[in-house]
Amino acid sequence: MRIEPNISPWVANLRASFRYFAVGGIIAATIAGAYVGIDAAALAILLDMSGASMSFIIGERMYLGLKK
């Protein structure tokens, strides 16, 4: 796979922000699932996914802050 050194800035920004879009979608699905009243097992899976996503983002920020 060949990586282009000069990619468009919007492509670089989209790549960098993808994790935030994914986490936002997972959290929105969890809130919607809790509001609608889905099956308890499915809600537990969504809650686990949202917890893991948030710890990934918050943990990364905390690690970078401590690393300074």
C-alpha positions in Angstrom: 0.0 0.0 0.0 1.4 3.3 -1.0 0.9 6.4 1.2 0.8 9.7 -0.5 2.9 12.4 1.3 0.7 15.3 0.2 -2.9 14.6 0.9 -5.6 17.2 0.9 -6.1 18.9 4.3 -9.8 17.9 4.5 -8.9 14.3 4.1 -6.3 14.5 6.9 -8.8 16.2 9.1 -11.5 13.6 8.3 -9.1 10.8 9.2 -8.1 12.5 12.4 -11.7 13.1 13.5 -13.1 9.6 12.6 -12.8 8.3 16.1 -14.9 11.1 17.5 -17.6 10.5 14.9 -17.6 6.8 15.8 -17.8 7.5 19.5 -20.6 10.0 19.0 -22.5 7.4 17.0 -22.0 4.7 19.6 -23.2 7.0 22.4 -26.1 8.2 20.4 -27.2 4.6 19.7 -26.8 3.8 23.5 -29.0 6.8 24.5 -31.6 6.0 21.8 -31.6 2.3 22.8 -32.1 3.2 26.5 -34.9 5.7 25.6 -36.7 3.3 23.3 -36.4 0.4 25.6 -34.5 -2.3 23.7 -33.6 -5.7 25.0 -31.5 -5.7 28.2 -28.8 -7.8 26.6 -28.5 -5.4 23.6 -28.4 -2.4 25.9 -25.7 -4.0 28.0 -23.6 -4.5 24.8 -24.2 -0.8 23.9 -23.2 0.3 27.4 -20.0 -1.7 27.2 -19.2 -0.3 23.8 -19.8 3.3 24.9 -17.8 2.8 28.1 -14.9 1.4 26.1 -15.0 4.2 23.6 -15.1 6.9 26.2 -12.2 5.4 28.2 -10.2 5.2 24.9 -10.6 8.9 24.2 -10.4 10.1 27.8 -7.6 7.7 28.6 -5.6 8.8 25.5 -6.0 12.5 26.5 -5.0 11.8 30.1 -2.0 9.7 29.0 -0.8 12.5 26.7 -1.3 15.0 29.5 0.8 13.0 31.9 3.4 12.3 29.3 4.3 16.0 29.0 
